[in-house]
Amino acid sequence: MREVRILNTGSLLELQRRLRAAGNENIRSSMQRRIRHAAEPLKDDLQSKIRGLDIRSDGRKRNRDGVVPHGGPSPTTRPLRATIAGAIRISVRTTAGGAGAKVWVDKSRLPADLRNMPKVINEGPPPGRIRHPVFNNRSRWASQYVQPHWWDNTVRDHMPRIEREVARVLDDVRRRLS
């Protein structure tokens, strides 16, 4: 899974130089706020998608007597989808080298054992398959399935709107500087 960067480096860097020369901090903060505002719906939709993601399994296997055994309590109280949703972040920068908006999963906000889970859920291997030990028993494994590419598809749906919004913000700032 990749982070999403919304940028037009040449235009943003040129505007940033002009803003610095003009010395108008108000225009720069307004531009940052408007770019963040353009990226917020993407972040909100990504969080909504992961929270509502349907995770299915093959179900429990029958034992030798043909009975489906009852499971025990979950070894963790962490809700997987809500934990991942809480780690989705936005940052906006207008400095050289990284000008633009970035939407990403902040792995430092995830528990160590879940740091790769957003990528696994999105990309696999194979796509949409989560394979994990049953109650941390490494001799028994289970597979669960999700709709693959939840991140990629959501980003693709939002990109045209975000690009239009950012272009509009840049045009407004150029007009104010002229």
Secondary structure, DSSP 4 states (H G I P E B T S, - for coil): ---EEE--HHHHHHHHHHHHHHT-HHHHHHHHHHHHHHHHHHHHHHHHHHHT---EE--PPP-TTS--PPP---S----HHHHHHHTEEEEEE-STTS-EEEEEE-GGGS-GGGTTHHHHHHH-SSTTEEEEEETTEEEEEEEEE--TTHHHHHHHHHHHHHHHHHHHHHHHHHHHH-
